[in-house]
Amino acid sequence: MEDILRPLAVVGGALIVTVVIGWIADHVVRRIAERHPEAPLWGLLRRCRMPLRLVLCVALLRGGYPSAELAGDHEDVIAQVLTLALIGACAWLAVRLATAVVEAGYARYAAGARDPARMRRVRTQVTLIRRVVTAAVAVVAVAAMLLTFPAMRTVGTSLLASAGLIGIVAGVAAQSTLGNLFAGLQIAFGDMVRIGDTVVVGGEWGTVEEITLTYLVVTTWDERRITMPVSYFTSRPFENWSRGNPRMTGTVFFHLDHTAPMDLMRERLHEVLKKSLEWDGRAWSLVVTDTTPSTIQVRALVTAKDADDIWTLRCVVREEMVSWLRREHPYALPRINTAPAPGLEEAPDRRQVPPTAEDIGPGPGTT
């Protein structure tokens, strides 16, 4: 009976202490967050409740299991399992803490920032920093777990002698992966492309949705996802429409007849722009940019605050101007002059009809 009560007492005591300490810590953090709503860190720290409780519980079990006086065959196994669980719980808690600190810093910066481009840059850096910290903590945790096995310590000592050769082989084998890894860090801190930027890559227009250490996801206008290695953006040219300023200038081309009323078209274009919410009011113009024997090329220039609005504004201008010309000035639209070919009844082919004496006329020597 005593062999059963001792383990139950150890486990029950660890659970009770964990629940009490966890509740007190959560209550304190919640009260501080309510008193200081301007500091987002305390609210984010509440995400650490579960890993904190797990660390407390496993630590108490790891320290109190000898009091349970278990059989010798099971004592070493339980100690090893609890040690591994404690390392994993500590790694989980470290990742949650690091994430809370990084996101709190970004939230405070975003609350006072006014430049959208700089905010996207910081957001990209924060995302990659969080991923690097998570990967580093995971590697350290796995290494710590392996070192708890006595056999792995001996193997690790022997591997140190050949670490240089293994590093060279791994570097050659993982050249592409390492290249993408360093390219990801270069993108994060080189400010070439950020989450939320409007880019054109490979002839596709879209918005950067996600940036990792190895790949980048671009969401196109038709909701497709293009996944590309980050090394693409460090080795090839691409268009970034919102790197410095999202404002854009767009053009709309019309092919019209030479009789098109340019002055009236300028007035109509200005009316259309004043009614459009997408126009930012910076600039507009309407000029003839080219001429051909049958038509003239007219270019309308408009401005908007970002790529989405400039696309919508161009479509609105194109539709409104063409409808107005068709309704008010149809003669200004391009025309192709055609005429029906003469039929056999209207103009017979004289090469197929034998000439008559009247057609030939009087011959020489006749009166």
C-alpha positions in Angstrom: 0.0 0.0 0.0 2.8 2.4 0.9 4.4 1.7 -2.5 1.3 3.1 -4.2 0.7 6.1 -1.8 4.2 7.5 -2.0 4.1 8.0 -5.9 0.6 9.3 -5.7 1.6 11.8 -3.0 4.6 13.0 -5.1 2.5 13.4 -8.3 -0.4 15.0 -6.4 1.8 17.4 -4.6 3.5 18.4 -7.8 0.2 19.0 -9.5 -1.2 21.0 -6.6 1.8 23.2 -6.3 1.9 23.7 -10.1 -1.7 24.8 -10.3 -1.4 27.2 -7.3 1.8 28.9 -8.5 0.5 29.0 -12.1 -2.7 30.6 -11.0 -0.8 33.2 -8.9 1.5 34.0 -11.7 -1.3 34.4 -14.2 -3.3 36.5 -11.8 -0.4 38.9 -11.2 0.4 39.2 -14.9 -3.2 39.9 -15.7 -3.5 42.6 -13.1 -0.3 44.3 -14.3 -1.6 44.1 -17.9 -4.9 45.8 -16.9 -3.1 48.6 -15.1 -0.6 49.2 -17.9 -2.5 48.7 -21.2 0.1 50.7 -23.0 2.7 48.0 -22.4 1.7 45.0 -24.6 4.4 42.8 -23.1 2.3 41.8 -20.1 -0.6 40.7 -22.2 1.7 38.7 -24.4 3.3 37.0 -21.4 0.0 35.3 -20.7 0.8 33.0 -23.6 3.5 31.5 -21.5 1.0 30.0 -19.0 1.0 26.4 -20.4 4.8 26.1 -20.8 5.4 27.6 -17.4 3.1 25.2 -15.7 4.7 22.3 -17.6 8.2 23.4 -16.5 7.0 23.7 -12.8 5.3 20.3 -12.9 8.2 18.4 -14.5 10.8 20.1 -12.3 8.9 19.2 -9.1 8.5 15.6 -10.3 12.1 15.5 -11.3 13.2 16.7 -7.9 10.7 14.7 -5.9 10.6 11.3 -7.6 13.4 9.9 -5.3 11.0 10.3 -2.4 8.6 7.9 -4.1 11.2 5.1 -3.6 10.4 3.3 -6.8 11.9 0.1 -7.8 15.5 0.4 -9.0 14.8 -1.0 -12.4 12.3 1.9 -13.1 14.1 4.7 -11.3 16.7 5.4 -14.0 14.2 5.2 -16.8 11.8 7.7 -15.1 14.7 10.0 -14.3 15.8 10.0 -17.9 12.2 10.7 -19.2 11.7 13.5 -16.7 15.0 15.1 -17.7 14.1 15.0 -21.4 10.6 16.4 -20.6 12.2 19.2 -18.5 14.5 20.2 -21.3 11.7 20.2 -23.9 9.5 22.3 -21.5 12.2 24.8 -20.9 12.8 25.1 -24.6 9.1 25.7 -25.2 9.0 28.4 -22.5 12.1 30.1 -23.9 10.5 30.3 -27.4 7.3 31.7 -25.9 9.2 34.3 -23.9 11.4 35.3 -26.8 8.3 35.6 -29.1 6.5 37.7 -26.5 9.4 40.1 -26.1 9.9 40.5 -29.9 6.2 41.0 -30.6 5.9 43.5 -27.8 8.7 45.5 -29.2 7.1 45.5 -32.6 3.7 46.5 -31.2 5.2 49.5 -29.4 7.1 50.5 -32.5 4.0 50.1 -34.7 1.9 52.2 -32.3 4.1 55.2 -32.8 5.3 54.7 -36.4 3.7 56.6 -39.3 5.7 55.3 -42.2 4.0 52.1 -43.7 7.1 51.1 -45.6 9.3 51.2 -42.5 6.6 49.3 -40.6 6.7 46.5 -43.2 10.5 46.4 -43.0 10.4 46.0 -39.2 7.7 43.4 -39.4 9.8 41.4 -41.8 12.8 41.6 -39.6 10.8 40.6 -36.5 9.4 37.6 -38.3 12.7 36.3 -39.3 14.3 37.0 -35.9 11.6 35.0 -34.3 12.2 32.1 -36.7 16.0 32.2 -36.1 15.5 32.3 -32.3 13.1 29.3 -32.5 15.5 27.3 -34.6 18.4 28.1 -32.3 16.5 27.1 -29.2 15.3 23.9 -30.9 18.9 23.0 -31.9 20.2 23.6 -28.4 17.4 21.7 -26.8 18.0 18.6 -29.0 21.7 18.8 -28.3 21.0 19.0 -24.6 18.7 16.0 -24.8 21.3 13.9 -26.6 24.0 14.8 -24.1 21.9 13.3 -21.3 22.7 9.9 -22.7 26.2 8.6 -21.6 26.8 6.9 -24.9 26.2 10.2 -26.8 28.9 12.0 -24.8 31.5 9.4 -25.9 30.4 9.7 -29.5 30.5 13.5 -29.3 34.0 13.5 -28.1 35.1 11.3 -31.0 33.2 13.5 -33.5 35.0 16.6 -32.4 38.2 15.4 -34.1 36.4 15.1 -37.5 34.2 18.2 -37.2 36.2 20.1 -39.7 35.8 17.5 -42.4 32.1 17.0 -41.6 31.6 20.8 -41.9 33.2 20.9 -45.3 31.2 18.0 -46.6 27.9 19.4 -45.1 28.7 22.8 -46.6 29.2 21.4 -50.1 26.1 19.1 -49.8 23.9 21.9 -48.5 25.2 24.7 -50.6 21.8 25.6 -52.0 20.1 25.5 -48.6 22.8 27.6 -47.0 22.6 30.0 -49.9 18.9 30.5 -49.3 19.5 30.8 -45.5 22.0 33.7 -45.9 19.8 35.2 -48.6 16.9 35.2 -46.1 19.0 37.1 -43.6 20.1 39.5 -46.3 16.5 40.2 -47.3 15.5 40.8 -43.7 18.2 43.3 -42.9 19.0 44.6 -46.4 15.5 46.1 -46.9 15.1 44.7 -50.4 11.6 43.2 -50.0 9.2 43.1 -47.0 6.0 41.5 -46.0 3.2 43.4 -47.7 5.2 44.8 -50.5 3.7 44.8 -54.0 6.2 43.1 -56.4 6.4 41.9 -59.9 8.4 38.7 -60.3 8.6 36.4 -63.3 5.9 38.5 -65.0 3.5 38.0 -62.1 2.1 40.9 -60.0 1.3 40.2 -56.4 1.8 40.9 -52.7 4.5 39.4 -50.5 2.6 37.3 -48.0 5.3 35.4 -46.1 9.1 35.4 -45.8 11.0 32.6 -44.2 14.7 31.8 -44.1 14.5 29.7 -47.2 11.5 30.7 -49.3 9.1 33.5 -50.0 5.4 33.4 -50.8 3.8 35.9 -53.2 0.0 36.1 -53.4 -1.2 37.1 -56.9 -4.2 39.2 -57.7 -6.2 36.1 -58.5 -5.4 34.5 -55.1 -2.7 32.1 -56.3 0.4 31.5 -54.2 3.8 31.6 -55.8 6.5 30.0 -53.6 10.0 31.1 -54.6 13.4 30.6 -53.0 14.7 33.7 -51.3 17.9 33.5 -53.3 15.8 34.6 -56.4 15.5 38.1 -54.9 19.2 38.4 -54.3 20.4 37.2 -57.7 17.8 38.5 -60.2 16.1 41.8 -60.9 12.5 42.3 -59.8 10.1 45.2 -59.4 9.1 46.4 -56.0 6.3 48.9 -56.4 6.1 49.8 -52.7 9.7 49.8 -51.4 10.0 53.5 -50.7 6.6 54.9 -51.3 3.4 53.1 -52.4 2.2 56.0 -54.5 2.0 55.2 -58.2 1.4 56.9 -61.6 -0.6 55.0 -64.2 -1.4 55.6 -67.9 -4.4 54.8 -70.1 -4.0 54.8 -73.9 -6.7 55.6 -76.4 -6.5 55.1 -80.2 -8.8 57.7 -81.7 -9.7 59.4 -85.0 -7.8 62.6 -85.9 -11.0 64.6 -85.3 -11.1 63.7 -81.6 -11.9 66.8 -79.4 -8.9 67.0 -77.2 -10.0 70.0 -75.1 -13.3 68.4 -74.3 -11.6 65.2 -73.5 -9.4 66.9 -71.0 -12.4 68.5 -69.3 -14.2 65.1 -69.2 -11.1 63.4 -67.8 -10.8 65.9 -65.0 -14.5 65.4 -64.1 -14.1 61.7 -64.0 -11.1 62.0 -61.7 -12.8 64.4 -59.3 -15.6 61.8 -58.9 -13.2 58.9 -58.3 -12.2 58.1 -54.7 -9.1 56.3 -56.0 -7.5 59.5 -57.4 -5.1 61.1 -54.9 -5.2 64.5 -56.6 -1.4 64.7 -57.2 -1.3 64.9 -61.0 -3.2 64.2 -64.2 -2.8 65.0 -67.9 -4.1 64.1 -71.4 -1.7 64.4 -74.4 -1.3 63.1 -77.9 1.7 60.8 -77.9 1.7 59.4 -81.4 -0.1 59.6 -84.8 -0.6 57.2 -87.7 -2.2 57.7 -91.1 -5.5 56.5 -89.7 -5.5 57.2 -85.9 -3.9 59.2 -83.1 -2.6 57.8 -79.8 -3.8 59.7 -76.7 -2.3 59.1 -73.3 -4.2 59.8 -70.1 -1.9 60.1 -67.0 -3.4 59.6 -63.5 -2.0 59.1 -59.9 -3.1 57.1 -56.9 -1.9 56.2 -53.4 -1.0 52.5 -54.1 -1.0 49.8 -56.7 -4.6 48.6 -56.0 -6.1 52.0 -56.5 -4.1 52.8 -59.6 -5.4 49.6 -61.3 -9.0 50.5 -60.3 -8.6 54.1 -61.4 -7.2 53.1 -64.8 -10.1 50.8 -65.4 -12.6 53.5 -64.4 -11.0 56.2 -66.7 -10.8 53.8 -69.6 -14.5 52.8 -69.2 -15.9 56.3 -68.6 -13.9 58.0 -71.4 -14.9 55.4 -74.0 -18.5 55.5 -73.0 -18.5 59.3 -73.2 -16.9 59.3 -76.6 -19.3 56.7 -77.9 -22.3 58.7 -76.6 -21.3 62.3 -77.2 -18.6 62.2 -79.9 -18.9 59.0 -81.9 -16.9 60.5 -84.8 -13.8 60.5 -82.5 -13.7 56.8 -82.4 -11.4 55.1 -84.9 -13.0 54.3 -88.3 -12.1 52.2 -91.2 -13.5 53.5 -94.5 -14.8 50.8 -96.7 -16.9 50.8 -100.0 -18.7 48.0 -101.8 -16.8 46.5 -104.7 -18.5 47.3 -108.1 -20.6 44.4 -109.4 -20.8 43.0 -112.9 -24.0 44.9 -113.6 -22.6 48.2 -112.6 -19.2 47.9 -114.3 -18.9 45.0 -116.8 -15.5 43.7 -117.6 -14.9 44.9 -121.1 -12.0 42.5 -121.5 -14.5 39.7 -121.6 -17.0 41.3 -124.1 -16.0 41.4 -127.9 -15.8 45.0 -129.2 -18.5 46.2 -131.6 -18.1 48.4 -134.6 -19.4 51.3 -132.7 -16.7 50.8 -130.1 -14.0 50.5 -132.7 -15.1 53.6 -134.7 -14.6 54.4 -138.3 -11.5 53.0 -140.0 -8.9 54.9 -141.9 -10.0 56.3 -145.3 -13.7 56.4 -144.3 -15.9 59.5 -144.0 
